[in-house]
Amino acid sequence: MTQASAAAVPKEPPATSDLVDVRLVLWHFTAGMVFLAVAILAGFLFSLQFIQRYPVAGIELFSPGRWRMVHTNGVAYGFLANVFLGALYWAVPRLTLRPVYSRRLSWFIFFAWQAVVLATAVGLVLGHAQALEWGETPVYVDPVALLGLMLVAVNFLAPIFQTSGPMYVSLWYFIAAFIWTVLVYAMGNFLPQYFVGGAAAGAIGGLFIHDLVGLFVTPLGWGLMYYFVPIILKKPMWSHGLSLVGFWGLAFFYPLTGIHHFLYSPIPLFLQHGAVITTIAIEFVVTTVIINFFGTLAGRGDTLRTNLPIRWFYTGMVFYFVTCLQCSFQTTLTFQKIIHFTDWVVGHAHLVMLGVFGFWLLGIILYLWPRLVGSNAWYSDVLNSWHYWLTMLGTLIMFLDLLVAGLIQGYLWRDLSPWEDSLRASMPFWLVRTFSGVMITVGQFMFFWNCYKSWRLGAPAGAPRREPSRGSMAPATA
Amino acid sequence: MFESRSGVFLIAGLGFFGLSFLVMAVLPWAIYYKEPEQTVEQLAARGIIPEFVDLAERYPEQFKQYFGAPTYATYVEALRLGHQVYVAEACWHCHSQFIRPVSNEDLRWGPVSHALEYQNELQRPVLFGTRRVGPDLSREAGRRSNDWHVAHFWQPTSVVPSSVMPPYRWFFDGQGYPNKRGLAVITYVQFLGSWLKEYPYFHGEGPLGPLPAPTPADAPIARGATSGETDSVDAPIVGAATAGVLP
């Protein structure tokens, strides 16, 4: 980490307080958790529809279909984006030894982004959705959101490009992610709506769904892992060569996979074949990244037990490997015959978004929160432990449950059973899904409560907050 | 190059994204580029579905209040509004609109989907869907009666006991009759697949009658009115579809 940027720094490094606006990180994390709370409750509410127990049925503003979109968009743009931004405000200035482009711009972005997420949620509930998966943001929000993403790119790319000398791995991912996110958002939200119709728009829609995961969430997530894991373990990455393979493999193959969302669709078949091959190729790239991170962990395996952030990170990585392995199978035309359109895919999506990236970001919040609020410690380590186990087991149960449900649905459909058979057969699985969702929900609210109490433990407002010095990379006690 | 700012920015950030955009977006677009995208007016000009006329007969007061008479112009209006409601309620998150050539889907629903079926305004953005909680809807036209749809939208479990579809009470007025949105979304759902040669694919009793001609735009359409170009009840759709070619 430091040796990478050391060459560019001739003299005393600047003080951390000049680099990082801690309050901004804190606010982004808080906003992220508020939206996570909303999104997770929306998901829980929606899951009740599947067991015919929707409590507020028949009310337009509680239309389950609309709240489903609040769930997915709330997670993507409310939770993930906010916590990513917070973590970036923490990490990028430390990696470049320069503050972001403008502190005022950062705050403007903060408020603008919350307005975007709120407008999206309200718009969806009022019925202004756009028919684009993960991009249901109402059309009038799209230009504002795109502008916000551009400002984010400027704000962070400025310090990165102002420095010279070698760049640490995280910054490769960040640079690429900032450009990709802007391009992906523009492509997905505007082309199918205004310029391209029909099956070709389906190809773009598939590209958008996958690029949002692959080119916005994934590179930011891995970039942060390359930053936080070596810092907490106090050792460098195992192999720089594998870091290179991982980044460039992802950058090349990931954008080429989008159409695998619409196999056997009216999109030309040779393009579908191409998407299948690149998706399988990704699995090999992912394996190199996983090997690199477990090589880094080697010899420090005890931290999985003693250090909760590390446990979150590596649980996420195991889930990442599982989900990518699953993907390389489910993307084949053989698997697609059965599992496409089923709950298998829903389970996959939950494992990726919550089990991998959600876990990483929760780990990062866990690591940084006491430093941000100046409490130096968590209010309760027991609550944190409960949070981990409830969330981890809840996610695992939900994933396995939906996996099996998906297979049953797929085979019942193929067997030409009456449609209701697939509903009746799914009902027990949907019940289990709701219970696993309750576990996750309860776990998160324990964490939110813990965050709140730790905040109260911290320095009173106005008093100087303790900020960890640049050299302080001590692992958080957990 | 592989670790420099410009290398990452230009090759990975712009280059690889551009490559994927060319292959995965521009190429399919170029393949279908010459197929004109039809407007709702053009779709409606192929013939008005009898279910639309049936709605006007079944709910005369409501239909008159919200649409007036069942004309070509009001049919176009109903399709647009129905599509809008379909998107707003995210129906497409639980109902796909494409029939795959595998998993016996053609036996369950009807002909496998063709790319040209999606070259129209009502598929912008395209409504393939990614999940089927309920059945696919792209071959729904005429499969069930308007009565069934009204009862189903009011309380899905009343006709399908194990249904997990929500009741859409806001598609109805105070008296329990479909309101403008209700009439429109039923028209839209009854329209899905009506462009097929095989339509009406699932009528037990056979077609309701030949399709009325769309012109002139303001003339009310009565059931049974015949289109000059339709010469057989087995080929109710005027235009390319009757020649065995999709729209």
Interface residues (C-beta under 8 A of the other chain):
Chain A: Q49 F50 I51 Q52 Y54 A57 G58 I59 E60 S63 P64 G65 R66 R68 M69 G127 H128 A129 Q130 A131 L132 E133 E136 I160 F161 P166 M167 L171 W172 I175 A176 F178 I179 W180 L183 V184 M187 L191 P192 Q193 V196 G197 G198 A199 A200 A201 G202 A203 I204 G205 G206 L207 I209 D211 L215 L244 F247 W248 A251 F252 P255 L256 G258 I259 H261 F262 Y264 S265 P266 I267 P268 L271 G274 A275 Q336 K337 I338 H340 F341 T342 V345 V346 G410 W413 R414 D415 L416 W419 E420 L423 R424 M427 W430
Chain B: F2 E3 S4 R5 V8 F9 I11 A12 G13 L14 F16 F17 L19 S20 F21 V23 M24 A25 L27 P28 W29 I31 Y32 E35 E37 V85 V87 A88 E89 A90 C91 W92 H93 C94 S96 F98 R100 P101 V102 S103 N104 E105 L107 R108 S113 H114 A115 L116 E117 Y118 Q119 N120 E121 Q123 R124 P125 V126 L127 F128 G129 T130 R131 R132 V133 G134 P135 T157 V160 P161 S162 S163 V164 P166 P167 Y168 R169 W170
